[in-house]
């Protein structure tokens, strides 16, 4: 039916397949931005088995779009109740939109979707969707690298370290393989043989960059004087941006290698495709966790430096704000980096305390202390005066009593005479 579309969802995206008008209507109704899956890529994944070739033709004649799912868009798709496959981990369903509208009616077995009831082919489509998600991430990293001041290529070429030099060579090999793949539509033995050794090179460079970031954090921890802390913070601001760029390029190239791997497995050992796709997802998640732990340590150290600088702003009105500014630049840079790689992280920027504000705080504390001192002195004075008055009264009373007694003694002899 012309109004039917098939939805296939994995952990990162949603494939929408069917009549072009119905697909467009659905995407507009849900407010979902999308990109073309590409009929040639889909036909390659579907293969040439009986009945599947017709599915490939249906897709080519119709429309196939891929949507990168966010938390918000994923919630909007949840309402359709797609059924998850225990074999592939994919959620699928066929929507029937009557009278030009998507009603939200889902058929799991009767729908005319070209991929219904075929786990093997769904596994192939899952691989294509994983490739699209990684290529989307690669594009976002390219945009990220274009926005920072130091381009990663310049950073790499100015480094004399052997690991970074080898990475530049591996980059050229991987980009060449991706170009050939786009032209040919597959990864041949020859193409794959060129890139087989590159993962180790990229991993070595990634570890090197992570260690450089850890070294920046450690240097911040060792500085006790505010002047030394300001110098270390300024260095961190400059160097962290460079090493984040190197990490971003490493991650981008690792995604490219994974895209090539999936094509190679699809061509050489299709029965292993689903397991390989799952393995790639786990390995990618582990890389993100490793990067996140290192960069979060740097952020924690920069925030601690800001707190320390703010506490000393009165004594160091020039150096303390410099520490805070550099720290905030590093925190903002890491936050942007995390966003491009899909790492969820909190962000905390420290405000520089103005010298006058700090001085006013010290003044207020002094006044408060002084007020307490005045109050204590006044209380002590009153207590002392009270004690003095009591002594005075006692002395006066004693003198009066003695005088009275003396007069009495003097009057008695006269009276007797």
DALIN-V245985 format. One line per field, one symbol per residue. ss: DSSP state (h for helix, s for strand, l for the rest). phi: phi as a letter, one per 20 degrees, with the letter a starting at -180 (. if undefined). burial: 1 if it has 24 or more other ideal C-beta (glycine too) atoms within 12 Angstrom, else 0. Layout:
# DALIN-V245985
ss=???
phi=???
burial=???
This chain:
# DALIN-V245985
ss=lllsssssslllsssssslhhhhhhhhhhhllllssllhhhhhhhhlllllhhhhhhhhhhlssssssllhhhhhhhhllllssllllllsssssslhhhllllssslllllllllllhhhhhhhhhhhhhhhhhhhhhhhhhhhhhllllhhhhhhllllhhhhhhhhhhhhhhhhhhhhhhhllllhhhhhhhllhhhhhhhhhhhhhhhhhhhhhhhhhlllhhhhhhhhhhhhhhhhhhhhhhhhhhhhhhhhhhhhhhhhhhhlhhhhhhhhhhhhhhhhhhhhhhhhhhhhhhhhhhhhhhhhhhlllllllhhhhhhhhhhhhhhhhhhhhhhhlllllllllllllhhhhhhhhhhhhhhhhhhhhhhhhhhhhhhhhhhhhhhhhhhhhhhhhhhhhhhhhhhhhhhl
phi=.feecddccdfdbceccqggfffffffffemdfbcffnffffffffmcfgnfgffffffffebcccdfedffffffegfemfeeeffdmedcadeddelmceenedddcefegfdfmcgffffffgfffffffffffffffgffffeefefffffffeeefffffffgffgfffffffffgffenbdegfffffdgefgffffffffffffffffffffffeedfffffffffffffffffffffffffgfffffffffffffffgeebgfefffffffffffffffffffffffffffffffffffffffdfffcfdffffffffffffffffffggffeneebeccdeefffgffffffffffffffffffffffffffffffffffffffffffffffffffffffffffffff
burial=001111111111111111110111111001010111111011111100000100110111011111111000000010010110100111111111100001010110001111111101111111111111111111011101100101010011001000110011111011101100100001100011011001101111111111011111101100100100110111111011111111111111111111111111111001001101110110010011011101111111111111011101110100111111111111111111110111101000010110000100000000000000000000000000000000000000000000000000000000000
